Amino acid sequence: EYYQEPYRNQVHFSPEFGWMNDPNGLVYYHGLYHMYYQYYPYGLLWGPMHWGHAISTDLTHWIPQKIALYPDAQGHIFSGSIIIDKKNDSGFGKDTMVAFYTNDRKGIQDQRIAVSHDEGQTWEKINEPIMKNPGIKDWRDPNVFWYQKDKKWIMVLTTHNKAMFYSSKNLKQWTLMSTFGPTDQSKGVWECPSLMRLPVENSNQKKWVLQISRTEGSPAGGTGVEYFVGDFNGQHFIQHRKLKRRDWVNYGADYYAAIPWNNLEGPRGERVTIAWMSSWKYAERTPTTPWRNSMSLPVSLTLVKMGDAFRLKQTPIYYLKPKDGHIRFHHKTIQPSTNILKGHKFKVGEIKAEFDLSKSNAKEFGFQLREGNGQYTRIGYQVTTHRLFVDRSHSSNFHFNSDITGVHAIHMNPTNHKIQLHIFLDHSALEVFGNNGIRVITDQIFPRVNNDGMSLYSSGGHTVITSFVLQPFTSIWG
Ligand code: FRU
């Protein structure tokens, strides 16, 4: 039986074998979600990059496809995006799929395209670069989209500590319009940019969000995805307001290279993204075989206005089949040193819980999952400091990296004295959506495979839980 190996995630995508990193070329076409990804099929370490490929009709169940792009003497196929050339702007034919990628030849990077005339199944590389390297070291990850207002294509690229915005009418010749950044003194490199127009909830307003992956300086330590909210006038991205605190899409250690699906907008203009669920600080050492690394759950993005700032809100998208073992209760007071979930086993599924701080006097409350053999992973809320956290420091014997903290925490205010947690648990990862996705923490964990205990805890006082639902899921690899 496939996909039964230890740590093989059951509700998150991973390739059958080989190494995977960034999602690439996300595009929706004729009812199919395409996901390409950075892929090295011949080993468990990063190697000469290919684009792997999978398709889905629901963003949950994925069907592996043939490898789309192979490296050759010209170079490796680094990250990029795909558009549908509906009006034949490129001259390759109406409805051609055009893939934009960075070609890397011994560290020299330029931008190239490949085309598909059969809806993304087979690809032909156009080996001439469309953009020659102007003498920049890290210059990569083209993200292309259609800008309706000026009827032109826009490409965002990143280099060292900036995003670069280009435009084109024919998808082949690109003109630099502007740059954005640097925004701080952090070390490291910007990668995998995307620019999206997102709806502001409870208004008719839309704002532009620039999302950037950064190799250093994320809150958990190491790689992470930062975002900026602002306006885009077809040429420049203008940040709405400089925040004192930087805003990260995800506060866990395992969320990187997130980009949106092209040719896909929700009824309010929502966009859907997915990320690589790992960290460059240890991605090549995780204890899995014969594959390495998974994708996050896809999320739908909107903005929420908070004071005079805008905050990203992420709603997970999942069409998972429920399995036996459902638990549900309402209005219970959790006393310290009791565990009302004692004896329940839980390894794959979701928990939705709401806590009422106005009726509680605990200092901290939350869940311990994958308990056993002295191990556990804690997902909790610190009442006095208003912090949502995941503590994976006792989750396993795996040594992640000394640059990365064991506790991944972020400030989260209660709404009407309530704290909501929506947790997805999988064989080697968990994702926590706090207060309807206003804060998200995604982390890999590698506990002993038979650890399946859980507890609901309250410390320093009691906690009132207003509702609790636990729903196990069946595997997506059915
Ligand atoms: C991000 C990244 C990209 C690059 C790709 C190479 O994880 O470093 O910038 O295109 O991976 O695999």
Residues whose N, C-alpha, C, O or C-beta is under 5 A from the ligand:
A	BS01	FRU	D22 Q38 M49 F78 S79 R140 D141 E191 C192 A257
